[in-house]
Amino acid sequence: MIIILVLVIVIYHQVILRPTEMIYPASDIQGIFYFEKIFLKESIINFHEIPLWNPYSFSGVPFLANPSAAVL
């Protein structure tokens, strides 16, 4: 039990010592859009095409038709 407590304190020491500061400066919304933009950029650079389908979300979702991806 003590080992688990020590591990939790070591892993989350920033949150414990400074509870008013966020660990990650980006918000959740920025984080979601960040991965979509990276997927679009990598698809265009590596495969020279705009992806119609995102196979990395769940079992696959439409990418070009998704308004949150903001491809167009």
N, C-alpha and C positions, 0 to 999 in steps of 0.2 A: 504494500500500500504506500509506503514511504517512497519507494522508487517511482511509482506513478506520479505522485505529487511533485517530486523533484523534476521529473521530465516535463510535466505541464508547466512548471515555473520556468524552466530553461527555455522551452519553446515559446511561451507567451510572456516573456519578461517585459517586452516593450509595452504591452497592454496593461500589465500589472503596475509598472512603474509610472507610466504616463497615460492614464485612462481617457484623457480628453483628446489625445491625438489619434488620428487614424493610422493604421498600419500601411494601408495603400492610399496614396493621395487621390487616385482617380475614383470617380463615383461609379455606381453600378451601371448606369446608362452608358457612360463612356467606355466601360469595359466590354459591354455587349457589342457596341458599334466598332470597337477597335478590332475585334477578331473577324468581323465581317469585312472590314476594309483590308485587313491583312490577307484574308482568303482571296478577295478580288484581285489585289495587287499581285500576289504570287501566281494566280491562275493566268493573268494577262502576261506577266513576265516569262513564266516558265512554259506555258502551253500556247501562248498567243491567241487566246480566245476568252470571251466573256462567259463565265460559267452560268449555265441554266439551272443547275441543280447543285445543292450543297450536301455532299454525302457525309459530312462530319457532324451534322446536327441530327440527333435521334437516329432514325434509319434513313434519313435523307429528306430534304425539304426543298421546295422551289426557291431559287436564289434570285433570278432575274425578276420574277414576278413579285418578290417580297418588297413592299415599300420601305420597310425599315433598313434594308440593305442599301438603298439609295444608289443603285448602280447607274440609273439613267438620270 
